[in-house]
């Protein structure tokens, strides 16, 4: 497995510094989220500062961008990183797409299907394989004069992944995509009983197997050799799990594990704005289901035991935050990264 670090909004300078630090410590890559900032210039800064580190988006919001724009960005990133980039797309939720971006949000699975196919049509046209021609329910693309065609390069196998939680988006990933971004809030029961069977259904439609689809899995890792050392990261993990768990679409994650009613309690507290009480709802037992808690020397073994044979890339959700507060921990995280990569 590869071992990446999830990164939020960074200045270009800080992105470059962190990238150098992670590459020196033998991490595999950086996965950039898209929230208050777009990821592209942060990735460019990190890529220019490194030689081997891999870069990805987890995720870039798809629907507010034309598939052509996403294809142009991915093509340029692949070229300028020397093939060290893969594009991760996600639908986001309707409120953000419509009210924050002012874009159209219809049936997300159908729209994402058309989006991915349109994206692939653009990449095929950039490669010179066929003229640009895609006609779907959401996107019609059929004009690409030579002057507007990006130049060819040596890294044209551009990977496209999508985020998926529910069965139909998971099946779409299995059918059409190079990889699937698993939601950070997940249990092994969810992966085995829901996600993997649905990916297999989609893969079968395209005469593929699950192994053909890279599973990119963000993980809440709480590392430390004492309760005191783990306290801040434990609280941060519980807070994030409670935030995600307040979403009605994720209620089944709790229900499947016997924690019925948890999402309802979280939603009530969120309406009151009581984020501290939300974190308190996540018990230590729940944390064990949705996170990995271990001593520094045991973390790699726990990662390999839980995700070995399933994940292509593990993405540590909290490491970048930890390094901001505890920069001396980079060596400890690096040892974990090496142990996971060398397994």
Secondary structure as UniProt FT lines:
FT   STRAND          2..7
FT   HELIX           12..24
FT   TURN            25..26
FT   STRAND          29..32
FT   HELIX           40..48
FT   STRAND          54..57
FT   STRAND          60..61
FT   TURN            63..64
FT   HELIX           67..80
FT   TURN            81..82
FT   STRAND          85..90
FT   HELIX           94..95
FT   HELIX           96..100
FT   HELIX           108..126
FT   TURN            127..128
FT   STRAND          134..135
FT   STRAND          140..141
FT   HELIX           146..148
FT   STRAND          160..164
FT   HELIX           167..176
FT   STRAND          179..182
FT   HELIX           188..190
FT   HELIX           191..195
FT   HELIX           196..205
FT   TURN            206..207
FT   HELIX           210..212
FT   STRAND          214..223
FT   HELIX           227..245
FT   HELIX           248..250
FT   HELIX           251..256
FT   TURN            257..258
FT   TURN            260..261
FT   HELIX           262..272
FT   HELIX           275..281
FT   HELIX           284..290
FT   STRAND          291..294
FT   HELIX           296..307
FT   TURN            308..310
FT   STRAND          313..316
FT   HELIX           319..325
FT   HELIX           327..329
FT   HELIX           330..341
//
